[in-house]
Amino acid sequence: SAPCLWTLACHSVGYHRNTMSEYMGLIHGLYEAKEKGFLPGGGSLHSCMTAHGPETEVFEKASTAELKPQRVADGSLAFMFESTYMFKLTKHAMENNIDEDYWLCWQGLKKNFSA
């Protein structure tokens, strides 16, 4: 069986930008940061400096949960490739199986900081 994961970072939910590109795929189970629409066999690409993180409902749930270590991803298997290089998508990837509504999962986020 796959090793279990624990969330341990206090006061952190995981929104970030990277100086590298990330490609993530889900082989089996559920991805805890995007509980809706990220199905086994699917993948997501976040090019360098593209902001990303948990969808709104996951953020709200994590923000109000008791701050203690919690097991995540039980029964799931995912992978991630990170590179300092930009990934070049094929024409097929650019024209097929695109989730045009991917960005909508963050539209309910409230502004929690002031400038």
C-alpha positions as CSV (number, residue, x, y, z in Angstrom):
1,S,0.0,0.0,0.0
2,A,1.0,3.6,-0.6
3,P,2.4,5.6,2.3
4,C,-0.1,8.0,4.0
5,L,0.3,11.7,4.0
6,W,-0.3,14.1,6.9
7,T,-1.0,17.8,6.8
8,L,1.2,19.6,9.4
9,A,1.6,23.2,8.3
10,C,-0.3,25.4,10.7
11,H,-2.0,28.6,9.3
12,S,-1.2,27.5,5.8
13,V,-3.6,26.3,3.1
14,G,-1.3,26.1,0.1
15,Y,-1.9,29.0,-2.4
16,H,1.4,29.7,-4.1
17,R,3.3,30.6,-7.3
18,N,6.3,28.6,-8.3
19,T,9.4,29.6,-10.2
20,M,9.1,26.3,-11.9
21,S,6.4,24.6,-13.9
22,E,4.3,21.8,-12.3
23,Y,2.4,19.0,-13.9
24,M,0.3,16.9,-11.6
25,G,-1.7,13.8,-12.4
26,L,-4.1,11.7,-10.4
27,I,-3.9,7.9,-10.9
28,H,-6.4,6.8,-8.3
29,G,-8.6,8.2,-5.6
30,L,-9.3,11.9,-4.7
31,Y,-7.0,14.9,-4.7
32,E,-7.6,16.8,-1.4
33,A,-7.0,20.3,-2.8
34,K,-9.5,19.9,-5.7
35,E,-12.2,17.6,-4.6
36,K,-14.5,18.3,-7.6
37,G,-13.6,17.6,-11.2
38,F,-10.1,16.3,-10.8
39,L,-10.7,12.7,-11.8
40,P,-8.3,9.7,-12.0
41,G,-6.6,9.8,-15.3
42,G,-6.6,13.6,-15.3
43,G,-3.8,16.1,-15.0
44,S,-3.2,19.8,-14.5
45,L,-0.4,22.0,-15.7
46,H,0.6,25.2,-13.9
47,S,3.3,27.0,-15.7
48,C,5.9,29.0,-13.8
49,M,4.5,32.0,-11.8
50,T,0.9,30.8,-12.3
51,A,-1.0,31.2,-9.0
52,H,-2.8,28.0,-7.9
53,G,-4.1,26.3,-4.8
54,P,-7.1,24.6,-3.3
55,E,-10.6,25.3,-4.6
56,T,-12.8,27.6,-2.6
57,E,-14.8,24.9,-0.7
58,V,-11.6,23.1,0.3
59,F,-10.0,26.4,1.4
60,E,-13.0,27.2,3.6
61,K,-13.1,23.8,5.1
62,A,-9.3,23.9,5.9
63,S,-9.5,27.4,7.3
64,T,-12.1,26.4,9.9
65,A,-10.8,22.9,10.8
66,E,-9.1,22.3,14.1
67,L,-5.4,22.9,13.7
68,K,-3.9,19.4,14.3
69,P,-2.2,16.9,12.0
70,Q,-4.7,15.2,9.7
71,R,-4.3,12.3,7.4
72,V,-5.0,13.1,3.8
73,A,-5.1,11.3,0.5
74,D,-5.9,7.9,2.0
75,G,-6.5,5.5,-0.9
76,S,-5.2,8.0,-3.4
77,L,-2.2,7.9,-5.7
78,A,-1.0,11.1,-7.5
79,F,2.3,12.3,-9.0
80,M,3.9,15.6,-9.8
81,F,6.7,16.6,-12.1
82,E,8.4,19.9,-11.5
83,S,10.8,21.6,-13.8
84,T,12.6,24.9,-14.1
85,Y,11.8,24.7,-17.9
86,M,8.5,25.5,-19.5
87,F,6.6,22.5,-20.7
88,K,5.6,22.6,-24.4
89,L,2.2,21.3,-25.0
90,T,1.4,19.3,-28.1
91,K,-1.3,20.5,-30.5
92,H,-3.5,17.6,-29.4
93,A,-3.2,18.7,-25.8
94,M,-4.1,22.2,-26.6
95,E,-7.2,21.2,-28.5
96,N,-8.6,18.3,-26.5
97,N,-9.9,17.6,-23.0
98,I,-9.5,21.2,-21.8
99,D,-11.4,22.2,-18.7
100,E,-12.6,25.6,-19.8
101,D,-14.2,26.2,-16.4
102,Y,-11.1,25.3,-14.3
103,W,-10.7,28.9,-13.1
104,L,-14.2,29.0,-11.6
105,C,-13.2,26.9,-8.6
106,W,-11.5,30.0,-7.1
107,Q,-14.2,32.6,-7.8
108,G,-15.8,32.3,-4.4
109,L,-12.6,33.1,-2.5
110,K,-12.9,36.1,-0.2
111,K,-10.1,38.7,0.1
112,N,-8.5,38.0,3.5
113,F,-5.7,40.5,3.4
114,S,-5.5,44.3,2.9
115,A,-2.8,46.1,1.1
